[in-house]
Each structure stands twice: as structure tokens, then as C-alpha cells.
Amino acid sequence: MRGRSLYFDRRMLAIALMGFASGLPLLLTTSTLGYWLSKVGIDKTTIGLFALVGLPYALKFLWAPVLDRATIPVLGAALGRRRSWALAAQLGLVGAIVGLGASDPLDAPALTAAWALAVSFLSATQDVAIDAYRIEVLDDDEQGAGAAVTQAGYRGGMLAAGAGAVALADFLPWSIVFAALAVAVGVGMLGVLLGPEPERPPGLAPPVPEEGALRRALLVPFRELSRHPQWGAILLFALLYKYGDAVAGVMANPFYVDLGFSGVEVASVTKVWSIVAFLPGVFVGGVLVAKLGVLRGLFVGGVLQALTNLLFALLAVRGHDLAFLAVAVGSDAFTGGLASAAFVAFLSNLSRGAATGTQYALLTSLMAAGRTAMSSGSGWLADQVGWPGFWVATTLLAVPGLLLLWWLAARGAPRAAEPGSGHRA
């Protein structure tokens, strides 16, 4: 199945709806949570400590083997292994989000943190199940389109938990806002019920209670990943591919503030308009991967997402120019969506066999943790070279990842991640 017709497949609709439920709690426990805490008068030091509630996203590979090996009784018989875990996590998310909104961060900050941690844990667990579901229910040549609809749904969920929640909070109590977000998780539940259960991946044996089972559950995914030629270089590429964008993203808001853009201008352009531009980008990226393959899609997306950073260098020279901000943000979002579709397809096709959920969790956890640490010096870089130089530098930081991709492609190392490699993901 190729091209645009694939997007009308029942599986794609289910994946998009699940993506919505995946994106919603992520933003809820980051920027929206910080905004709420700030509005009720929590000091900045405490708000900073609340960032630690996001640790489950970096540690989800630790319990991913359970989702790969175990099936929930009764629910699993009705829905299958992947969808039953996704639905169980979503039911937990509904309760945790309501509990978070009902807590009082001023009088009981520890309780608020506990509820936020519960939301993050359940959200990370849902991500493991949904990512594994997408990889297993689609063929290799469908992964690009699957990545596109996942990203589209994901951004929709982030929009609801971000701009939507902040706007509602001007008119309704926060407890009602959080309750509304809990209801929105039902979109993902609908996706679970609509989607077909994937075929049982090859090599998956029923879990047996024997000594060392958990150790093997963690080691087998590493072992399978290490079978790829130059697998260490592949992991390094995955770390570097979006490095320039990661550095740029950390300093985007300080940059807008320094140029004198108001909060309304920043919200309308960088949140709403960026998502409007991002969505066609991921769909074009999905079609591009289906037509050209994952590697060429990665090259095209990587080059374009790097070049659009130069628009921000021009914006730094022009100063407060709302129209040009919209051009820069829109171009960056479109090319970022295109590159993201290819990148998710690449990681999805690397995750295979008996431990799909654990492998994908390992890849995404390592990449997220690594890029976060590597981008921590972005503020220092901006201070040293100024804003125009900073944005030029972020463009140059994309070059190592692209060169490494060229080196790997020349040696055929990532061939297993290409459609037509003989594997049903």
C-alpha cells in the first residue's frame, strides 16, 4: 500500500487517535504544569524541581519488558496484548489527571508532585504500548505514513494540553480544566477500540517465571539491536540527527523575549501556527518516505530542517518582525515535521522481533536523555556568539549527523531500517 490512500486506512485512524492521547499528558506535565504552578504563586525554584516528574519518560525502558512479555488478564483476551496495555494506561491517566487537578500545590506540593509523577509514569507506559502497536501493526513500507499520523495526533494532543488548557484557565477553575483534559484522553481510548490487534511478532514466547527472566528481558533487546552492522554508529546518528534543533529549541523562548515579542504573539505564532504548519509537513514526510525510502527521506528532511534555522538568524538581524517570525516558525515547523516522519520511521524499523516495545523505548529514551544533556550548553553558546551566530551554529550542528548518515548509507548499515528488507514490523 503506497501514497496518500494509506492515510485513510483504519489502522492509521487508530494510530492518529492514540497519538493524540500520547501527546496530551506530555505537555500537561511540562509547560502547562509550570504555567499552572506559576499562576498560583509557586516559587521558581520549586517549579524547577517539578521538572523531575518527567523522569519516567527517560526510564520507561526499565518496565517496557513487562509490556512485551505479559498480557493483562481478561482485558488482554478481549483486545490483545498491545491494545490492552494502552487502554489500561489510559484509564489510569484519567484518574491521575483528575487527581492532579484536584490537588492544591500551595498547601500540599508533595501531593501535587505525586499526582504529576503518576501522570508521567502512566503516560510513558502508554507510549511504550502505542509505539509497539504502531510498529507491529504496519508493514515496513507503511512506517513513514504511520510516523506521520502519529506525529499529527501527537501535536493535536499537545495543542489541547497547551494552548487549549491555558485558554480555558482564563474562564474556568483549574480543577475543571484538568477534568476536561482527562475526558480528552477518551480520544485515545476510541483509537484503541477502533484499531485491529497486530499479529503476534515472531519469536515471542509466553513468559515463564524462571530465574533471570527480567535480566534476559532487558538484555535481549540490546542484543538484537547490536546485530545491526555498525549499530554503535547508528545509535550515534540517532543522537546527532536532531541535535541542532534540540539546541535551538532550548533557547527559542529567550530569543523571542529578547526580540520584544509579546506573550500573545509568541503563543499564537509558535504554538498554534507552528502546529498548523507541522501537520502537512509530517504527511508530506510520510509520502516522501513511502516514495523515496527512509534514508533519502532522512537526508531531505535533515537538510531542510537545518537550513530553516538560518531564517531565525535573519530574524535576529531584522528584530521585532511578526510577519517574518511567522515565516520562520512556519518553515521550521513544516521541515521539522517532514524530518520527524522519516526519523520515527527509521527508529520504528530498527525495533523488531520479540521485544518491539522495549527496543523502541530504549532508542527513544537514550536519544531524549542524550540530546537533553548535549543541549545544556545552548545558553552559553548564545552568550558567546550572539543571536545571529547562534542560529548559524545550530545549522552547522546538523552537519555531523548528516555526514554520519551518508557514511552509514555508503556501507549499507541501516539497510534493515529500509522498506523491503523482508521484515514485517
N, C-alpha and C positions, 0 to 999 in steps of 0.2 A: 504494500500500500504506500503510495507516494503523494507528495504535494499537498495542496490545500484541502482535498477531500478528507484527508486523515483527521483534520481538526473536528470533523462532525461525527467521529466515531464515539460510541457510548463510553468507551474506556477513557477517552480524552475529557469528556464532560465530567466523569467521576474524578479524574486526576485534578482538573481545574478546581472543583469544589473542595477537594481535600487540601489543595494548595492554599485556598482561602483560609481554612481553619488552621493551617500551619503558620501562615504569616501573621495572623491576628495576635496570638499570645506573645510572639517575639517582641513586637513593638510595644505591646502593653507593659512588658516588664523592663523596658529600657526607657525610651524618651517619654512615653506617656506617663509612666510611673514617676519619673523625675519631675515632670511638669506638675503632676498632682501634689507631690510632696512639697515642691516649691510654693505652690499656691496656698497650701495650708500652713506654711510657716516653718517647715523643717530646714535646719541649717545646712549649708553646702557640704560640710564635712560628712554629715550623716547621709546626705543624698549620694555622695561619692561612694560610701561604704555599701549602699544598696546595690551598686553595680555587681557586687559579689553574688547576687542571686542568679546571675546568668551563668554560673559555673556548670550547671548540668548540661548546657549545650556543648561545652568542651570535653565533658566526661561521659557523654552518652554511650561511647563505645564500650564502657565497662559493663553495662547491663543489656547492650544490644544482643549478645549471645543468647540471652533468655528468650528474646522475641524470635530469634532464628530457630531455636530448638524446641520451644514449648508452645502448646496450644491451649487456649483458655477453655475450660470445661463448659459444655452446653453452648455458650456463645460461639466457640470455635466450630462446633458441629454445624451450626446454622449459617455462619458467614465465612468460615475458613480462617486460617491462621493469621494472615496479614490484616484482613479487614476487622477481625475480632479484636486484635490488639489496638488498632486505630480507634475503633468505637469505644473501647474501654477507657482509653486515654482521654477521649473527647468527653465522655460522661464525667470523668474526674475533673476535667478542665472547667466544666460548667459550675460544679460546686466550688472549686478553688477560686475562680474569678468572682463569684458572688461573695465568697468569704473575704476575699481581698477588699472588695468594695465596701463591705460592712465593717471592716476594721477601722480603728482610729489611730493613725500614725503619730499623732501628738501624745495621746495618753498611753498607747501601747505599741511603740515602734517595733518591738521584737515580734509581736503577733503579726503585724503587717508584713514584716520581713519573712516570717514563716509561711504566710499565705503566698507571698510573691515567689518564694523558693519552690513551693508546691506547684504553682503555675508553670514555672520554668522546667521542673522535673517532668511534669506531665506533658508539656509541650515538646520537650526533647524526645520523650518516649514516643509521642505521636509521630514526630519527624522520622524516627527510625522505621516505624511501621509503614508510613506513607512512602518514604523513599524506596524501601524494599518492594513495596507493592508496585510502584511505577516501573521499576527496573524489571520485575518478573512478569508483569502483565503485557509488556510491549516487546516486540522483536527488536533486534539490533538497529535496523534501519528506521525504526519509529522513535528512537530515543531522542532525537533532535526535536521532533514535534512534541513529545512528552515533556521535555525540558521547557519548551516554550509555554505550554499551557500551565505547567506548574508555576513558572515564574509569573505568569499573568494572574493566576489565582492568588499567589503569594502576595503580590503587590496590592491586590484588592483588599486582602485581609489587613495589610499594614495601613492602607488608607483608612479603613474603618476604625482601626485601633488608634490611629494617629490623628489626622485632621478631623475625622468624624467624632471621636471621643472628646477632643478639645473643644470643638464647636458645641456639642451637646452640653458640656460642662458650664457653658455660659447661661444655660436656661434651666438645667436640672441638677439635683444633688449628685455627688459623685457615686453614691451607692446605686442610684438609678442608672447612671451611665455604665457602670460595671455590669449591672444586671442585663442591660441591653447588649453589651459585648458577649456576655455568657449565652444569651439567646442566639447571637450570630454564629456561635460555634455549631449550631444546628445545620448550617450550610455544609460543613464538613461531614456531619452525620448523614445528610442526604447523599453526598458523594459516596460514602461507604456502602449505603444501601443500594445505590444505582450500579456500582461497579461490579463486574464479574470477578470471581476469585481466580488468581493466576494458577497455572499448572504448577504442580509440586516440582521445585527445582531439582535437577539431577544431583544425586549424591547425598540427599538429606535423609538421614536415618532417624527413627524415633528416639527421643532422649532416653538414656538409661542411667539410673542412679549408680554410678561407679566412681571409684576414687580417681581424681584428676580430671573429671569431666569438664569442670569450669576452666581449668588451665588449658585443656585442649581447645575448648570453645573460643578462647582468646587467641591461641597460637595458630590454629588452622587458618583463620582469615589472613594473618600476616604471611603464613607460608604460601597461601595461594597467590597473594599479591606479589610475593617475591619471585614467582615463576615467570613473570613478565621479563623479557630481555631489558637490561638497563633499568630495572624497576626503581632503583635509587634516583636515577636521573629523571624518571617520570614523576616521582614524588616532588623532586626539586622544581620541576617545571610547574606542577600544580601549585606550588607555593609562590612562584615568581610571576605567574601569568597575570594576576590582577594586583601585583604589588604596587605599581604606580597609582592605580585607582584607590587602593587602600590608604596610601599615604595622603592622597588628595582628599579623600573623604573625611579624614580626621580634622583637617584644617578648613573645610568648606565653610562652616558656620562662622568661625572667627574672621574669615576672609570677607564674607558678606557684611558682617558688622563693621569691619574697618572701612568698607566702601560706603557705608552710610545707608544701607538698605534697611527699611523698617521691618518689624516682625510680620506685618501683614504681607508685605512684598515677598519676604523670604518664604513664608508659608504657602502663598498662592503659587509661586513660581517653582520653588524647589520641592514642594510636596505634591501638590495637585497636578501642575503642568508636567512635572517630571514623570509621573505615573502615566499620564496620557501619552507622552512620547515613548515611554518604556515599552508599553504593551505592543504596539506594532513592531518594535524592534525585536522582541522575543519571537513573534510569529514569523517575521522575515528570517530570523536566525534559524528557526526550526525548518523552514523550507530550504534555506541555504544548506543546512547540514544534510537534509534528505537528497538534495541535488548534487552537492559537491563532495560530501563526506565530512566526517568530523574534523580531520586535520586541516583541510582547506578552510572550513568554517572557522576554526580556531585562528588561523592566520589572518583571514579577512577581519574577523571581529577584533582581534588583538591590535592590529594596525590602526583600525578606525577608532577604537576606544582610546588609544594613546594620542592620536592626532587631535581629538576633540579637546584634550586638556590645553592645547595651545590657544583655544578660544578664550579660556579663562585668563591666560597671560595677556591677551588683547584687552579683556575686560578690566584687568588690573591697571592697564595704561589709560583706558577710557574713563575709568572711575564710575560714579553712580549713573548707570545707564540701564533702565529697567528693560527696554526692548532688547538690548544686546544680552542682558542676563538671561532672558527667555530663550534667545537663540543658543547661547552656550549651554544652558541647562537642558534644553530640548535635544540638542545634538548629542550631548554626553549621555543622556538617558537612552536615546534610541540606539546608539552604538553599544552602550553598556548592556542593553537588553539582547542585542544580537550576539555579543560575545558570551553573555551568560548562558544563552541557549546552547551554544556549542560546548561551553565548558561543562555544564551539567550533563550533557550527553556523553562527553568524554569520561567523566568520573563514573557515570552510570554504567557504561560499557566495560569499565575496568572492574566493576563489582559484579561478581558472578559466582555460580556454584552453590554450595550448601550454606553459605554464610553471607548472603547478599546484604542483609541489614547491617551486620557488624562491619563488613568491609566498607560500605558507603559511609557509615558512621565514623570509622577510623579515618578515612580520607578527609571528610569534611571537618572533623574535629581537629585533626592535625593542621589542616590548611587555615582554619579560623584562628587557632591559637598562635600559629607561626606568624601570620600576617599581622595580628594584633601586636605582637611583641616587636616585629620589624618596623611597624609604622609609628612606634612610640617616639621616635626622634623627629617627627614631622614638624613640630613646633620649632625646634632648634634650627631645622633647615630653613624654615620661612624667615626666622630672625636673621640668619646669616646672609641670605641671598635676596631678600625682599620678595614681594608677591609675584612680579613678572618672572623672576628667576626661579621661584618655587614651582610655578606651573610648568615651565620648560623642563625643570628637573624631573617632575613626575612623568612627563612624556619619555624622557631618557631612561627612567627606571623600568619602563616596559620592555626595553630592548633586550636585556638578558634573557627574559622568558621567551621572547620570540626567537632569539638565536638558538636557545636550547631546544625549542620545538623543531626548528629546522634541522638541528643536529640529530635529534631522535628520529625524525621522519626519514632522514637520509639513511639511517641504519635499520629502519623498519621496526623500531622498538615498540611504538604504540599501535602496531597493526591490529592487535587484539581488540583495540578500542574502536576499530572501524566497522561499519556495517558490512555484512557479507563475510565475516570471519568465521562463520559456521556455528555461532553460539546464539541461542535464544536467551536474551537477558531476562 
